[in-house]
Amino acid sequence: MSPLRAEIRKMAALGTPVAATQLSTMLIGFVDTVMVGRVSVEAIGAVALANVWIFGTLMFANGVLMGLDPIVAQAHGAGDGERAGAALHAGLVLAVGLSLPVSALWLGTDRFLLLTGQDPALARLAHDYTLVQIPGIPFFLVYGALRQYLQGREHMRAALWVILAANLFNVFFNWVFVFGHLGASALGAVGAGVASTLTRVVMCLGLVAWIRAFALLEDAWVPWTRDSLRDGTIARVAALGLPVAVQISLEMWAFSAAALLAGRLGAVALAAHTVALNMAALAFMMPLGVAQGAATRVGNLIGAGDPDAAQRAAWVSIAMGAGVMTISAGLFVTLREVLPRIYTPDGAVIAACAAILPIAGAFQIFDGSQVVACGILRGMGRTRPALVFNLVSYWLLALPLGAWLAFARGWGLTGIWWGLAFGLGLVATSLVLWIRERGPAYHRHALVLEGS
C-alpha cells in the first residue's frame, strides 16, 4: 500500500468516530429543542436564548482543555506514557478549576440577556433553565478532558459509545422532567435543564467507567502526588489551550453577531439565517472529526520524530476536510429549495433560505479546510496563529463587510453571508499558507510545545 493511501486510511479511522461523536453531541441539543418545543413558544425561545450564553461560555472552557492535544499526542508518539499521564492530571485540575468561573457567569444569565435587550419574561425563564445546569458543569468539563486525552492516544471510539448511550438517557430524562412522568413534576423548560445536567453526569461517569473497564490508562498514568500541581504541566496546557479557546469563541460569537445583524432585517431573514446556519453546522461535524484526527495524527508523528510524515498527514487531512465538504456544498446548491422545507413550511422563509444556501455552499470547502488546519496546529502545539487569523478575518473584515453589503449596499441577508464567506475564505487561505511555510516539516529537530 502506498504511503498516501495508508495515510488516508489512517485519517479516516481516526476522524470518523470523532465526527460521529460530534453529531451525537449535537443530537442532544436537537432533542432538547424538539421536546421543549411541545411545551410553548416561550419555552423554546427561552431555551434558545439561554443556549447562546451557555455554549458561548462552556465552549471557551472546553477550548482551554484542547491544550491537551499536542502534549498527549506527541507524548504518545514518543512512547512517553508518564508525560501523557501528567498532562491528564493537568487537564482534570483545569476542568474542575474552570467550572468555577463558568458557574459564576451562569449565575448572571438574566443580567446578560437583559443587557442585550431581551424580553424580561424570557430572560427570567432562560435564567432558571441555566441555573439548574450549574451542577453539571464540572462533569462536562472532566468528560472533555478525558475525551481529549483518549483521542490524543488514538482511543477514538470510547467517547462515541458513551455519547450514544447518553442520548438515550437524555430522551428519557426530558420525558420525565419536561412533561412530568414517573411522579415527577412537569417543569417545562426548567425540566430540560435538569435533563441536560443529568445527561452530563452520565457522560462523565460513563466515560470513567469505560476507561476503567478497558484499562485505557494502561502505560500512560502516574499516581497523584503534590508534584501533579507543581511540575508546570497545568501552565503548559493552559498556555496552549487559551489561544484555542479564544479562537473558538471568536468564531462562535462572529456567527452570533451575524445573527444579530440578520435580526435587524426582520423575522423572515432571521429565520432563514437560522435554518441555513443549522444546516452548515451539521455539515461542519464531518471536517471537525477530521480536524481532531489530524491533531492526533500530526502530534503522534511529531512525537515519534517523523516531521516529514507529519507534513504528509497534514496535507492529506486538509484535502479530506475540503473533500467531505464538497458533498454538502453540492447538496446546498442543488437542493436549496428542498432542504429548507425540512425546517419550515413558510414560503417566505424557504425563498430567503434558498437564496443564501448557494453562498453557504461556496464557503463549505473553506470551512472544512480551516477547521482541519486548526487541528493540525493543535497537534503541532502552535495554537496562536489561528487566533490571530480568526480575529482579523472575522471581526476586522468579514463582519464589517457583511454589514456594509447588507445595509449600505442593500444586499440584505445575502450581503451578510457573502461577508461570512469572505471571512472563512481568508481564514482558510491564511492557515493553509502558514502550514505550507511553517508546518510540521519546518520543525525537524524538536517537539513544538511552546504554543508560539
C-alpha positions, 0 to 999 in steps of 0.5 A: 500500500502506498504511503498516501493511501495508508495515510488516508486510511489512517485519517479516516479511522481516526476522524470518523468516530470523532465526527460521529461523536460530534453529531451525537453531541449535537443530537442532544441539543436537537432533542432538547429543542424538539421536546421543549418545543411541545411545551410553548413558544416561550419555552423554546425561545427561552431555551434558545436564548439561554443556549447562546450564553451557555455554549458561548461560555462552556465552549471557551472552557472546553477550548482551554482543555484542547491544550491537551492535544499536542502534549498527549499526542506527541507524548504518545508518539514518543512512547512517553506514557508518564508525560501523557499521564501528567498532562491528564492530571493537568487537564482534570485540575483545569476542568474542575478549576474552570467550572468555577468561573463558568458557574459564576457567569451562569449565575448572571444569565438574566443580567446578560440577556437583559443587557442585550435587550431581551424580553424580561419574561424570557430572560427570567425563564432562560435564567432558571433553565441555566441555573439548574445546569450549574451542577453539571458543569464540572462533569462536562468539563472532566468528560472533555478532558478525558475525551481529549486525552483518549483521542490524543492516544488514538482511543477514538471510539470510547467517547462515541459509545458513551455519547450514544448511550447518553442520548438515550438517557437524555430522551428519557430524562426530558420525558420525565422532567419536561412533561412530568412522568414517573411522579415527577413534576412537569417543569417545562423548560426548567425540566430540560435543564435538569435533563441536560445536567443529568445527561452530563453526569452520565457522560462523565461517569460513563466515560470513567467507567469505560476507561476503567473497564478497558484499562485505557490508562494502561502505560500512560498514568502516574499516581497523584502526588503534590508534584501533579500541581507543581511540575508546570504541566497545568501552565503548559496546557493552559498556555496552549489551550487559551489561544484555542479557546479564544479562537473558538469563541471568536468564531462562535460569537462572529456567527452570533453577531451575524445573527444579530445583524440578520435580526435587524432585517426582520423575522423572515431573514432571521429565520432563514439565517437560522435554518441555513446556519443549522444546516452548515453546522451539521455539515461542519461535524464531518471536517471537525472529526477530521480536524481532531484526527489530524491533531492526533495524527500530526502530534503522534508523528511529531512525537515519534520524530517523523516531521516529514510524515507529519507534513504528509498527514497534514496535507492529506487531512486538509484535502479530506476536510475540503473533500467531505465538504464538497458533498454538502456544498453540492447538496446546498446548491442543488437542493436549496429549495428542498432542504429548507422545507425540512425546517419550515413550511413558510414560503417566505422563509424557504425563498430567503433560505434558498437564496443564501444556501448557494453562498453557504455552499461556496464557503463549505470547502473553506470551512472544512479546510480551516477547521482541519488546519486548526487541528493540525496546529493543535497537534503541532502545539502552535495554537496562536496563529489561528487566533490571530487569523480568526480575529482579523478575518472575522471581526476586522473584515468579514463582519464589517463587510457583511454589514456594509453589503447588507445595509449600505449596499442593500444586499440584505441577508445575502450581503451578510453571508457573502461577508461570512464567506469572505471571512472563512475564505481568508481564514482558510487561505491564511492557515493553509499558507502558514502550514505550507511555510511553517508546518510540521516539516519546518520543525525537524529537530524538536517537539513544538510545545511552546504554543508560539 
